[in-house]
Amino acid sequence: MLTDADALMKIWGDAAHKVAANLAWREDIGLIKVSEPGHWTRVTQEIGRRLHSNDIPAVDMSLRAA
Protein backbone atom coordinates (compact mmCIF):
# COMPACT_ATOMS: atom_id res chain seq x y z
CA MET A 1 0.00 0.00 0.00
CA LEU A 2 2.76 2.43 0.90
CA THR A 3 4.64 1.58 -2.29
CA ASP A 4 1.57 2.39 -4.40
CA ALA A 5 1.03 5.65 -2.50
CA ASP A 6 4.68 6.60 -3.06
CA ALA A 7 4.48 5.76 -6.76
CA LEU A 8 1.27 7.70 -7.37
CA MET A 9 2.60 10.74 -5.52
CA LYS A 10 5.83 10.62 -7.49
CA ILE A 11 3.98 10.47 -10.80
CA TRP A 12 0.92 12.65 -10.09
CA GLY A 13 1.95 14.95 -7.23
CA ASP A 14 -1.07 16.59 -5.59
CA ALA A 15 -3.39 14.96 -8.15
CA ALA A 16 -2.42 11.52 -6.77
CA HIS A 17 -5.31 11.64 -4.33
CA LYS A 18 -7.83 12.01 -7.16
CA VAL A 19 -6.15 9.22 -9.15
CA ALA A 20 -6.16 6.88 -6.15
CA ALA A 21 -9.82 7.70 -5.42
CA ASN A 22 -10.66 6.78 -9.02
CA LEU A 23 -8.83 3.48 -8.63
CA ALA A 24 -10.67 2.83 -5.35
CA TRP A 25 -13.99 3.46 -7.08
CA ARG A 26 -13.03 1.09 -9.89
CA GLU A 27 -12.08 -1.55 -7.33
CA ASP A 28 -15.36 -1.08 -5.45
CA ILE A 29 -17.49 -1.65 -8.54
CA GLY A 30 -15.43 -4.63 -9.69
CA LEU A 31 -13.49 -3.18 -12.63
CA ILE A 32 -10.17 -3.80 -10.87
CA LYS A 33 -9.37 -7.03 -9.07
CA VAL A 34 -6.85 -6.91 -6.22
CA SER A 35 -5.53 -9.59 -3.90
CA GLU A 36 -6.48 -7.59 -0.79
CA PRO A 37 -9.95 -5.97 -0.87
CA GLY A 38 -9.95 -2.26 -0.03
CA HIS A 39 -6.37 -1.78 -1.21
CA TRP A 40 -6.99 1.37 -3.26
CA THR A 41 -9.18 2.87 -0.54
CA ARG A 42 -6.28 2.52 1.88
CA VAL A 43 -3.90 4.02 -0.71
CA THR A 44 -6.32 6.96 -1.11
CA GLN A 45 -6.44 7.47 2.66
CA GLU A 46 -2.65 7.36 2.95
CA ILE A 47 -2.19 9.92 0.19
CA GLY A 48 -4.81 12.14 1.80
CA ARG A 49 -3.02 11.86 5.13
CA ARG A 50 0.28 12.84 3.52
CA LEU A 51 -1.17 15.74 1.56
CA HIS A 52 -3.15 17.16 4.45
CA SER A 53 -0.88 16.44 7.42
CA ASN A 54 0.35 20.05 7.36
CA ASP A 55 -3.25 21.32 7.43
CA ILE A 56 -3.91 19.93 10.91
CA PRO A 57 -3.44 22.66 13.51
CA ALA A 58 -1.13 22.00 16.44
CA VAL A 59 -2.81 21.15 19.72
CA ASP A 60 -3.05 24.16 21.99
CA MET A 61 -2.12 22.77 25.40
CA SER A 62 -3.27 25.95 27.15
CA LEU A 63 -6.87 24.86 26.48
CA ARG A 64 -6.62 21.56 28.35
CA ALA A 65 -8.94 20.88 31.29
CA ALA A 66 -7.58 21.51 34.77
PyMOL Python script that loads the backbone (N, CA, C, O; Angstrom):
from pymol import cmd

cmd.read_pdbstr("""\
ATOM      1  N   MET A   1       0.818  -1.171   0.000  1.00  0.00           N
ATOM      2  CA  MET A   1       0.000   0.000   0.000  1.00  0.00           C
ATOM      3  C   MET A   1       0.869   1.244   0.000  1.00  0.00           C
ATOM      4  O   MET A   1       0.618   2.176  -0.764  1.00  0.00           O
ATOM      5  N   LEU A   2       1.882   1.271   0.841  1.00  0.00           N
ATOM      6  CA  LEU A   2       2.764   2.435   0.902  1.00  0.00           C
ATOM      7  C   LEU A   2       3.537   2.623  -0.402  1.00  0.00           C
ATOM      8  O   LEU A   2       3.782   3.750  -0.832  1.00  0.00           O
ATOM      9  N   THR A   3       3.917   1.508  -1.024  1.00  0.00           N
ATOM     10  CA  THR A   3       4.637   1.580  -2.294  1.00  0.00           C
ATOM     11  C   THR A   3       3.756   2.204  -3.373  1.00  0.00           C
ATOM     12  O   THR A   3       4.221   3.033  -4.155  1.00  0.00           O
ATOM     13  N   ASP A   4       2.493   1.809  -3.414  1.00  0.00           N
ATOM     14  CA  ASP A   4       1.572   2.386  -4.396  1.00  0.00           C
ATOM     15  C   ASP A   4       1.333   3.866  -4.111  1.00  0.00           C
ATOM     16  O   ASP A   4       1.263   4.668  -5.042  1.00  0.00           O
ATOM     17  N   ALA A   5       1.208   4.235  -2.853  1.00  0.00           N
ATOM     18  CA  ALA A   5       1.028   5.646  -2.496  1.00  0.00           C
ATOM     19  C   ALA A   5       2.259   6.454  -2.921  1.00  0.00           C
ATOM     20  O   ALA A   5       2.127   7.540  -3.486  1.00  0.00           O
ATOM     21  N   ASP A   6       3.448   5.922  -2.649  1.00  0.00           N
ATOM     22  CA  ASP A   6       4.683   6.596  -3.062  1.00  0.00           C
ATOM     23  C   ASP A   6       4.734   6.780  -4.576  1.00  0.00           C
ATOM     24  O   ASP A   6       5.062   7.858  -5.072  1.00  0.00           O
ATOM     25  N   ALA A   7       4.405   5.714  -5.299  1.00  0.00           N
ATOM     26  CA  ALA A   7       4.481   5.761  -6.764  1.00  0.00           C
ATOM     27  C   ALA A   7       3.495   6.768  -7.342  1.00  0.00           C
ATOM     28  O   ALA A   7       3.853   7.552  -8.221  1.00  0.00           O
ATOM     29  N   LEU A   8       2.261   6.750  -6.858  1.00  0.00           N
ATOM     30  CA  LEU A   8       1.274   7.696  -7.371  1.00  0.00           C
ATOM     31  C   LEU A   8       1.667   9.135  -7.067  1.00  0.00           C
ATOM     32  O   LEU A   8       1.491  10.016  -7.908  1.00  0.00           O
ATOM     33  N   MET A   9       2.194   9.381  -5.877  1.00  0.00           N
ATOM     34  CA  MET A   9       2.597  10.741  -5.525  1.00  0.00           C
ATOM     35  C   MET A   9       3.786  11.199  -6.359  1.00  0.00           C
ATOM     36  O   MET A   9       3.883  12.371  -6.722  1.00  0.00           O
ATOM     37  N   LYS A  10       4.682  10.280  -6.660  1.00  0.00           N
ATOM     38  CA  LYS A  10       5.834  10.625  -7.488  1.00  0.00           C
ATOM     39  C   LYS A  10       5.386  10.998  -8.900  1.00  0.00           C
ATOM     40  O   LYS A  10       5.891  11.957  -9.484  1.00  0.00           O
ATOM     41  N   ILE A  11       4.445  10.244  -9.438  1.00  0.00           N
ATOM     42  CA  ILE A  11       3.975  10.475 -10.802  1.00  0.00           C
ATOM     43  C   ILE A  11       3.003  11.649 -10.878  1.00  0.00           C
ATOM     44  O   ILE A  11       3.140  12.503 -11.754  1.00  0.00           O
ATOM     45  N   TRP A  12       2.029  11.707  -9.980  1.00  0.00           N
ATOM     46  CA  TRP A  12       0.921  12.646 -10.091  1.00  0.00           C
ATOM     47  C   TRP A  12       0.984  13.842  -9.152  1.00  0.00           C
ATOM     48  O   TRP A  12       0.213  14.788  -9.315  1.00  0.00           O
ATOM     49  N   GLY A  13       1.882  13.825  -8.173  1.00  0.00           N
ATOM     50  CA  GLY A  13       1.952  14.948  -7.230  1.00  0.00           C
ATOM     51  C   GLY A  13       0.658  15.095  -6.455  1.00  0.00           C
ATOM     52  O   GLY A  13       0.108  14.110  -5.962  1.00  0.00           O
ATOM     53  N   ASP A  14       0.163  16.337  -6.345  1.00  0.00           N
ATOM     54  CA  ASP A  14      -1.066  16.592  -5.589  1.00  0.00           C
ATOM     55  C   ASP A  14      -2.291  15.916  -6.203  1.00  0.00           C
ATOM     56  O   ASP A  14      -3.266  15.661  -5.497  1.00  0.00           O
ATOM     57  N   ALA A  15      -2.260  15.624  -7.485  1.00  0.00           N
ATOM     58  CA  ALA A  15      -3.389  14.963  -8.146  1.00  0.00           C
ATOM     59  C   ALA A  15      -3.454  13.479  -7.813  1.00  0.00           C
ATOM     60  O   ALA A  15      -4.414  12.811  -8.196  1.00  0.00           O
ATOM     61  N   ALA A  16      -2.463  12.948  -7.112  1.00  0.00           N
ATOM     62  CA  ALA A  16      -2.423  11.524  -6.772  1.00  0.00           C
ATOM     63  C   ALA A  16      -3.644  11.101  -5.967  1.00  0.00           C
ATOM     64  O   ALA A  16      -4.123   9.976  -6.114  1.00  0.00           O
ATOM     65  N   HIS A  17      -4.146  11.976  -5.131  1.00  0.00           N
ATOM     66  CA  HIS A  17      -5.315  11.639  -4.325  1.00  0.00           C
ATOM     67  C   HIS A  17      -6.509  11.377  -5.228  1.00  0.00           C
ATOM     68  O   HIS A  17      -7.247  10.418  -5.001  1.00  0.00           O
ATOM     69  N   LYS A  18      -6.717  12.197  -6.235  1.00  0.00           N
ATOM     70  CA  LYS A  18      -7.828  12.013  -7.165  1.00  0.00           C
ATOM     71  C   LYS A  18      -7.651  10.726  -7.971  1.00  0.00           C
ATOM     72  O   LYS A  18      -8.619  10.004  -8.209  1.00  0.00           O
ATOM     73  N   VAL A  19      -6.428  10.442  -8.388  1.00  0.00           N
ATOM     74  CA  VAL A  19      -6.147   9.225  -9.148  1.00  0.00           C
ATOM     75  C   VAL A  19      -6.422   7.994  -8.285  1.00  0.00           C
ATOM     76  O   VAL A  19      -7.058   7.044  -8.740  1.00  0.00           O
ATOM     77  N   ALA A  20      -5.945   8.012  -7.048  1.00  0.00           N
ATOM     78  CA  ALA A  20      -6.163   6.881  -6.146  1.00  0.00           C
ATOM     79  C   ALA A  20      -7.648   6.698  -5.842  1.00  0.00           C
ATOM     80  O   ALA A  20      -8.125   5.567  -5.757  1.00  0.00           O
ATOM     81  N   ALA A  21      -8.378   7.795  -5.678  1.00  0.00           N
ATOM     82  CA  ALA A  21      -9.818   7.704  -5.421  1.00  0.00           C
ATOM     83  C   ALA A  21     -10.527   7.066  -6.615  1.00  0.00           C
ATOM     84  O   ALA A  21     -11.466   6.289  -6.439  1.00  0.00           O
ATOM     85  N   ASN A  22     -10.081   7.391  -7.818  1.00  0.00           N
ATOM     86  CA  ASN A  22     -10.661   6.784  -9.015  1.00  0.00           C
ATOM     87  C   ASN A  22     -10.383   5.279  -9.034  1.00  0.00           C
ATOM     88  O   ASN A  22     -11.264   4.486  -9.364  1.00  0.00           O
ATOM     89  N   LEU A  23      -9.176   4.897  -8.684  1.00  0.00           N
ATOM     90  CA  LEU A  23      -8.829   3.475  -8.631  1.00  0.00           C
ATOM     91  C   LEU A  23      -9.640   2.755  -7.554  1.00  0.00           C
ATOM     92  O   LEU A  23     -10.061   1.615  -7.748  1.00  0.00           O
ATOM     93  N   ALA A  24      -9.855   3.421  -6.420  1.00  0.00           N
ATOM     94  CA  ALA A  24     -10.667   2.827  -5.348  1.00  0.00           C
ATOM     95  C   ALA A  24     -12.097   2.613  -5.825  1.00  0.00           C
ATOM     96  O   ALA A  24     -12.696   1.572  -5.551  1.00  0.00           O
ATOM     97  N   TRP A  25     -12.646   3.592  -6.537  1.00  0.00           N
ATOM     98  CA  TRP A  25     -13.991   3.461  -7.077  1.00  0.00           C
ATOM     99  C   TRP A  25     -14.067   2.286  -8.054  1.00  0.00           C
ATOM    100  O   TRP A  25     -15.009   1.494  -8.021  1.00  0.00           O
ATOM    101  N   ARG A  26     -13.063   2.191  -8.918  1.00  0.00           N
ATOM    102  CA  ARG A  26     -13.030   1.090  -9.887  1.00  0.00           C
ATOM    103  C   ARG A  26     -12.947  -0.264  -9.177  1.00  0.00           C
ATOM    104  O   ARG A  26     -13.575  -1.237  -9.594  1.00  0.00           O
ATOM    105  N   GLU A  27     -12.160  -0.308  -8.099  1.00  0.00           N
ATOM    106  CA  GLU A  27     -12.076  -1.551  -7.329  1.00  0.00           C
ATOM    107  C   GLU A  27     -13.428  -1.878  -6.689  1.00  0.00           C
ATOM    108  O   GLU A  27     -13.868  -3.027  -6.707  1.00  0.00           O
ATOM    109  N   ASP A  28     -14.079  -0.867  -6.128  1.00  0.00           N
ATOM    110  CA  ASP A  28     -15.362  -1.079  -5.449  1.00  0.00           C
ATOM    111  C   ASP A  28     -16.439  -1.625  -6.381  1.00  0.00           C
ATOM    112  O   ASP A  28     -17.263  -2.440  -5.965  1.00  0.00           O
ATOM    113  N   ILE A  29     -16.438  -1.185  -7.634  1.00  0.00           N
ATOM    114  CA  ILE A  29     -17.492  -1.652  -8.543  1.00  0.00           C
ATOM    115  C   ILE A  29     -17.068  -2.884  -9.345  1.00  0.00           C
ATOM    116  O   ILE A  29     -17.831  -3.373 -10.178  1.00  0.00           O
ATOM    117  N   GLY A  30     -15.863  -3.383  -9.098  1.00  0.00           N
ATOM    118  CA  GLY A  30     -15.430  -4.634  -9.694  1.00  0.00           C
ATOM    119  C   GLY A  30     -14.664  -4.524 -11.003  1.00  0.00           C
ATOM    120  O   GLY A  30     -14.433  -5.540 -11.659  1.00  0.00           O
ATOM    121  N   LEU A  31     -14.266  -3.328 -11.397  1.00  0.00           N
ATOM    122  CA  LEU A  31     -13.485  -3.179 -12.626  1.00  0.00           C
ATOM    123  C   LEU A  31     -12.018  -3.553 -12.433  1.00  0.00           C
ATOM    124  O   LEU A  31     -11.329  -3.926 -13.382  1.00  0.00           O
ATOM    125  N   ILE A  32     -11.557  -3.447 -11.199  1.00  0.00           N
ATOM    126  CA  ILE A  32     -10.169  -3.802 -10.870  1.00  0.00           C
ATOM    127  C   ILE A  32     -10.222  -4.900  -9.822  1.00  0.00           C
ATOM    128  O   ILE A  32     -10.946  -4.790  -8.832  1.00  0.00           O
ATOM    129  N   LYS A  33      -9.468  -5.943 -10.038  1.00  0.00           N
ATOM    130  CA  LYS A  33      -9.367  -7.032  -9.069  1.00  0.00           C
ATOM    131  C   LYS A  33      -8.027  -6.901  -8.350  1.00  0.00           C
ATOM    132  O   LYS A  33      -6.985  -6.731  -8.983  1.00  0.00           O
ATOM    133  N   VAL A  34      -8.067  -6.981  -7.028  1.00  0.00           N
ATOM    134  CA  VAL A  34      -6.848  -6.914  -6.220  1.00  0.00           C
ATOM    135  C   VAL A  34      -6.832  -8.088  -5.259  1.00  0.00           C
ATOM    136  O   VAL A  34      -7.874  -8.664  -4.945  1.00  0.00           O
ATOM    137  N   SER A  35      -5.642  -8.435  -4.796  1.00  0.00           N
ATOM    138  CA  SER A  35      -5.532  -9.586  -3.898  1.00  0.00           C
ATOM    139  C   SER A  35      -6.050  -9.270  -2.497  1.00  0.00           C
ATOM    140  O   SER A  35      -6.461 -10.172  -1.767  1.00  0.00           O
ATOM    141  N   GLU A  36      -6.031  -7.994  -2.122  1.00  0.00           N
ATOM    142  CA  GLU A  36      -6.485  -7.593  -0.794  1.00  0.00           C
ATOM    143  C   GLU A  36      -7.587  -6.542  -0.939  1.00  0.00           C
ATOM    144  O   GLU A  36      -7.296  -5.391  -1.264  1.00  0.00           O
ATOM    145  N   PRO A  37      -8.845  -6.918  -0.704  1.00  0.00           N
ATOM    146  CA  PRO A  37      -9.946  -5.972  -0.873  1.00  0.00           C
ATOM    147  C   PRO A  37      -9.736  -4.685  -0.070  1.00  0.00           C
ATOM    148  O   PRO A  37      -9.261  -4.715   1.065  1.00  0.00           O
ATOM    149  N   GLY A  38     -10.100  -3.562  -0.683  1.00  0.00           N
ATOM    150  CA  GLY A  38      -9.949  -2.265  -0.032  1.00  0.00           C
ATOM    151  C   GLY A  38      -8.583  -1.639  -0.215  1.00  0.00           C
ATOM    152  O   GLY A  38      -8.291  -0.596   0.370  1.00  0.00           O
ATOM    153  N   HIS A  39      -7.741  -2.269  -1.027  1.00  0.00           N
ATOM    154  CA  HIS A  39      -6.370  -1.781  -1.215  1.00  0.00           C
ATOM    155  C   HIS A  39      -6.340  -0.317  -1.661  1.00  0.00           C
ATOM    156  O   HIS A  39      -5.655   0.505  -1.052  1.00  0.00           O
ATOM    157  N   TRP A  40      -7.080   0.006  -2.718  1.00  0.00           N
ATOM    158  CA  TRP A  40      -6.994   1.373  -3.260  1.00  0.00           C
ATOM    159  C   TRP A  40      -7.658   2.389  -2.351  1.00  0.00           C
ATOM    160  O   TRP A  40      -7.301   3.567  -2.384  1.00  0.00           O
ATOM    161  N   THR A  41      -8.611   1.966  -1.543  1.00  0.00           N
ATOM    162  CA  THR A  41      -9.182   2.874  -0.544  1.00  0.00           C
ATOM    163  C   THR A  41      -8.128   3.228   0.489  1.00  0.00           C
ATOM    164  O   THR A  41      -8.020   4.386   0.892  1.00  0.00           O
ATOM    165  N   ARG A  42      -7.356   2.251   0.920  1.00  0.00           N
ATOM    166  CA  ARG A  42      -6.277   2.522   1.882  1.00  0.00           C
ATOM    167  C   ARG A  42      -5.196   3.403   1.258  1.00  0.00           C
ATOM    168  O   ARG A  42      -4.648   4.279   1.929  1.00  0.00           O
ATOM    169  N   VAL A  43      -4.884   3.179  -0.020  1.00  0.00           N
ATOM    170  CA  VAL A  43      -3.904   4.024  -0.713  1.00  0.00           C
ATOM    171  C   VAL A  43      -4.427   5.466  -0.751  1.00  0.00           C
ATOM    172  O   VAL A  43      -3.681   6.411  -0.494  1.00  0.00           O
ATOM    173  N   THR A  44      -5.707   5.622  -1.071  1.00  0.00           N
ATOM    174  CA  THR A  44      -6.316   6.956  -1.109  1.00  0.00           C
ATOM    175  C   THR A  44      -6.220   7.636   0.251  1.00  0.00           C
ATOM    176  O   THR A  44      -5.882   8.817   0.332  1.00  0.00           O
ATOM    177  N   GLN A  45      -6.513   6.908   1.306  1.00  0.00           N
ATOM    178  CA  GLN A  45      -6.444   7.472   2.658  1.00  0.00           C
ATOM    179  C   GLN A  45      -5.014   7.876   3.020  1.00  0.00           C
ATOM    180  O   GLN A  45      -4.796   8.928   3.622  1.00  0.00           O
ATOM    181  N   GLU A  46      -4.055   7.050   2.657  1.00  0.00           N
ATOM    182  CA  GLU A  46      -2.654   7.359   2.951  1.00  0.00           C
ATOM    183  C   GLU A  46      -2.203   8.616   2.212  1.00  0.00           C
ATOM    184  O   GLU A  46      -1.526   9.467   2.789  1.00  0.00           O
ATOM    185  N   ILE A  47      -2.572   8.732   0.951  1.00  0.00           N
ATOM    186  CA  ILE A  47      -2.190   9.917   0.189  1.00  0.00           C
ATOM    187  C   ILE A  47      -2.863  11.156   0.795  1.00  0.00           C
ATOM    188  O   ILE A  47      -2.234  12.205   0.928  1.00  0.00           O
ATOM    189  N   GLY A  48      -4.120  11.029   1.154  1.00  0.00           N
ATOM    190  CA  GLY A  48      -4.814  12.145   1.802  1.00  0.00           C
ATOM    191  C   GLY A  48      -4.135  12.552   3.095  1.00  0.00           C
ATOM    192  O   GLY A  48      -3.987  13.739   3.385  1.00  0.00           O
ATOM    193  N   ARG A  49      -3.723  11.559   3.871  1.00  0.00           N
ATOM    194  CA  ARG A  49      -3.023  11.865   5.129  1.00  0.00           C
ATOM    195  C   ARG A  49      -1.735  12.626   4.845  1.00  0.00           C
ATOM    196  O   ARG A  49      -1.426  13.604   5.526  1.00  0.00           O
ATOM    197  N   ARG A  50      -0.985  12.182   3.846  1.00  0.00           N
ATOM    198  CA  ARG A  50       0.276  12.839   3.520  1.00  0.00           C
ATOM    199  C   ARG A  50       0.057  14.262   3.003  1.00  0.00           C
ATOM    200  O   ARG A  50       0.784  15.184   3.373  1.00  0.00           O
ATOM    201  N   LEU A  51      -0.935  14.427   2.158  1.00  0.00           N
ATOM    202  CA  LEU A  51      -1.166  15.742   1.564  1.00  0.00           C
ATOM    203  C   LEU A  51      -1.717  16.737   2.566  1.00  0.00           C
ATOM    204  O   LEU A  51      -1.455  17.935   2.459  1.00  0.00           O
ATOM    205  N   HIS A  52      -2.474  16.258   3.535  1.00  0.00           N
ATOM    206  CA  HIS A  52      -3.154  17.163   4.449  1.00  0.00           C
ATOM    207  C   HIS A  52      -2.571  17.170   5.853  1.00  0.00           C
ATOM    208  O   HIS A  52      -3.140  17.797   6.747  1.00  0.00           O
ATOM    209  N   SER A  53      -1.458  16.492   6.068  1.00  0.00           N
ATOM    210  CA  SER A  53      -0.885  16.437   7.416  1.00  0.00           C
ATOM    211  C   SER A  53      -0.444  17.815   7.889  1.00  0.00           C
ATOM    212  O   SER A  53      -0.450  18.081   9.091  1.00  0.00           O
ATOM    213  N   ASN A  54      -0.065  18.690   6.976  1.00  0.00           N
ATOM    214  CA  ASN A  54       0.346  20.047   7.359  1.00  0.00           C
ATOM    215  C   ASN A  54      -0.852  20.957   7.601  1.00  0.00           C
ATOM    216  O   ASN A  54      -0.688  22.062   8.117  1.00  0.00           O
ATOM    217  N   ASP A  55      -2.056  20.512   7.237  1.00  0.00           N
ATOM    218  CA  ASP A  55      -3.254  21.320   7.425  1.00  0.00           C
ATOM    219  C   ASP A  55      -3.837  21.181   8.820  1.00  0.00           C
ATOM    220  O   ASP A  55      -4.700  21.966   9.213  1.00  0.00           O
ATOM    221  N   ILE A  56      -3.373  20.188   9.574  1.00  0.00           N
ATOM    222  CA  ILE A  56      -3.913  19.929  10.906  1.00  0.00           C
ATOM    223  C   ILE A  56      -3.246  20.886  11.896  1.00  0.00           C
ATOM    224  O   ILE A  56      -2.023  20.875  12.040  1.00  0.00           O
ATOM    225  N   PRO A  57      -4.039  21.709  12.572  1.00  0.00           N
ATOM    226  CA  PRO A  57      -3.441  22.657  13.511  1.00  0.00           C
ATOM    227  C   PRO A  57      -2.817  21.949  14.713  1.00  0.00           C
ATOM    228  O   PRO A  57      -3.272  20.885  15.133  1.00  0.00           O
ATOM    229  N   ALA A  58      -1.787  22.550  15.244  1.00  0.00           N
ATOM    230  CA  ALA A  58      -1.131  22.002  16.436  1.00  0.00           C
ATOM    231  C   ALA A  58      -2.088  22.081  17.615  1.00  0.00           C
ATOM    232  O   ALA A  58      -2.932  22.975  17.673  1.00  0.00           O
ATOM    233  N   VAL A  59      -1.963  21.168  18.537  1.00  0.00           N
ATOM    234  CA  VAL A  59      -2.809  21.152  19.723  1.00  0.00           C
ATOM    235  C   VAL A  59      -2.368  22.278  20.645  1.00  0.00           C
ATOM    236  O   VAL A  59      -1.186  22.414  20.963  1.00  0.00           O
ATOM    237  N   ASP A  60      -3.329  23.078  21.066  1.00  0.00           N
ATOM    238  CA  ASP A  60      -3.055  24.162  21.993  1.00  0.00           C
ATOM    239  C   ASP A  60      -3.205  23.628  23.414  1.00  0.00           C
ATOM    240  O   ASP A  60      -4.321  23.458  23.906  1.00  0.00           O
ATOM    241  N   MET A  61      -2.087  23.367  24.062  1.00  0.00           N
ATOM    242  CA  MET A  61      -2.116  22.769  25.398  1.00  0.00           C
ATOM    243  C   MET A  61      -2.675  23.720  26.463  1.00  0.00           C
ATOM    244  O   MET A  61      -3.040  23.274  27.550  1.00  0.00           O
ATOM    245  N   SER A  62      -2.745  25.005  26.169  1.00  0.00           N
ATOM    246  CA  SER A  62      -3.273  25.951  27.155  1.00  0.00           C
ATOM    247  C   SER A  62      -4.784  25.780  27.334  1.00  0.00           C
ATOM    248  O   SER A  62      -5.354  26.295  28.296  1.00  0.00           O
ATOM    249  N   LEU A  63      -5.433  25.064  26.418  1.00  0.00           N
ATOM    250  CA  LEU A  63      -6.871  24.858  26.483  1.00  0.00           C
ATOM    251  C   LEU A  63      -7.273  23.580  27.212  1.00  0.00           C
ATOM    252  O   LEU A  63      -8.460  23.270  27.316  1.00  0.00           O
ATOM    253  N   ARG A  64      -6.294  22.841  27.713  1.00  0.00           N
ATOM    254  CA  ARG A  64      -6.624  21.563  28.354  1.00  0.00           C
ATOM    255  C   ARG A  64      -7.365  21.780  29.677  1.00  0.00           C
ATOM    256  O   ARG A  64      -7.219  22.816  30.326  1.00  0.00           O
ATOM    257  N   ALA A  65      -8.147  20.798  30.050  1.00  0.00           N
ATOM    258  CA  ALA A  65      -8.942  20.885  31.285  1.00  0.00           C
ATOM    259  C   ALA A  65      -8.011  20.804  32.487  1.00  0.00           C
ATOM    260  O   ALA A  65      -6.973  20.145  32.450  1.00  0.00           O
ATOM    261  N   ALA A  66      -8.407  21.487  33.545  1.00  0.00           N
ATOM    262  CA  ALA A  66      -7.585  21.508  34.768  1.00  0.00           C
ATOM    263  C   ALA A  66      -7.748  20.232  35.546  1.00  0.00           C
ATOM    264  O   ALA A  66      -7.135  20.070  36.601  1.00  0.00           O
TER     265      ALA A  66
END
""", "prot")
cmd.dss("prot")
cmd.show_as("cartoon", "prot")
cmd.util.cbc("prot")
cmd.orient("prot")
